[in-house]
Structures are given as structure tokens and as C-alpha cells.
Amino acid sequence: MSIDLRAHLEQASHVLAAAQRGDREAQSIIFTAHRDRIAQQILRMTGDPASVDDLVQEVFIAAFLALPGFRGDSQLSTWLYTIATNKVRSWWESQRRRRARELSYAPAGDASSPTPEDDMMAAQQRDSFYDALGSLPDRLREAFVARAVEGLSLCEAAEALGAPISTISYRARRAEQLLCAALGLPWRGDAE
């Protein structure tokens, strides 16, 4: 191990220990180091840019409250990924309840404001994708997002989601199959 890497790891462990004791400066360093990755993860999982900042705040509030109990069994980034996944899971559930309420009160024929055709088609496709993604069971959605959207390896996704590699592989493939069916797309697994 190089001297630079060793020094970096020692500094990181000192920052983590200080953050666990409630040191605000150390917590700020952790927040700054991980904020963008968590925000990108949340955006890819929700597809809703307007919700990202609120969810990032929720993730770090929960993380800093739980940080004294962090034992280091996994990397800090993996632990934060798991917290973010749980926050997004709650967000999806609240979105489902909100949509159900809105649909029960929405007048028939409610039209949205006109947009250029290309933008409208893209928005419809994105909305269809996120509606289909949101309808998946949590565990399938999380595995799909970790693998297909986040680009995590099977090992990384298994560690982040706390499940065996074979389970993550199955869940991601099953989610892909269900998404393709919901969107009327051919599933590449049909050719196998």
C-alpha cells in the first residue's frame, strides 16, 4: 500500500470517528464527499429532479443520527447507498398514495399544457417508465436500479442491498422482464 493511500485512509478514518462523535465539521466533510453520488442515485431511482434535494437531506439526517452505531462492516458509501435506497422506497410509497388520491379526485378530461411533440413524447415515455418502475415490488425495483441504472456490479449491488448475488441477479432480470411487459417492449430474455 502506498504512503499516500495509507495517509488518505487514516485521514478518512479520523474524519469518520469525529463525525460519529457529532463533530459538525467532520459531518460536513462526509456530506460534501458523498452528496453528489447520493443525489445522482436518488435522481436515477426516482426520475424526479424536484424531489432530489429533499431526499438527499433526509438521507444525511438519517445517516448522521445513526452514524454513532456505524460499525464499519461495510464501506461508508455502501451504507449511505442503503439508507438512500430506503428513503427512496418510502418516497415511492408516498407517491403511490398521492397518485391514488389525485386519481380519485381528478376531473375527467384534465389536459396538461401543450408542449412541442418531441418533448411531449419523451416526457410520456419517461413517465411511463417511472410509472412502470414504481409499480414493481420494492426488492425488484431496487435490484434493477442498482444494476441497470446505477451500473453497480452484482457484487456491489448485493452488498449494498444486503442480498446474495444470485438473488440480485434474479430480481434485476425479473424486474427487466416486468418493465418490458408493462411498456410493451420485447424482453431480451425471450430470445434466450
C-alpha positions, 0 to 999 in steps of 0.5 A: 500500500502506498504512503499516500493511500495509507495517509488518505485512509487514516485521514478518512478514518479520523474524519469518520470517528469525529463525525460519529462523535457529532463533530459538525465539521467532520459531518460536513466533510462526509456530506460534501464527499458523498452528496453528489453520488447520493443525489445522482442515485436518488435522481436515477431511482426516482426520475424526479429532479424536484424531489432530489434535494429533499431526499438527499437531506433526509438521507444525511439526517438519517445517516448522521443520527445513526452514524454513532452505531456505524460499525464499519462492516461495510464501506461508508458509501455502501451504507449511505447507498442503503439508507438512500435506497430506503428513503427512496422506497418510502418516497415511492410509497408516498407517491403511490398514495398521492397518485391514488388520491389525485386519481380519485379526485381528478376531473375527467378530461384534465389536459396538461399544457401543450408542449412541442411533440418531441418533448411531449413524447419523451416526457410520456415515455419517461413517465411511463417508465417511472410509472412502470418502475414504481409499480414493481415490488420494492426488492425488484425495483431496487435490484434493477436500479442498482444494476441497470441504472446505477451500473453497480456490479452484482457484487456491489449491488448485493452488498449494498442491498444486503442480498446474495448475488444470485438473488440480485441477479434474479430480481434485476432480470425479473424486474427487466422482464416486468418493465418490458411487459408493462411498456410493451417492449420485447424482453431480451430474455425471450430470445434466450 
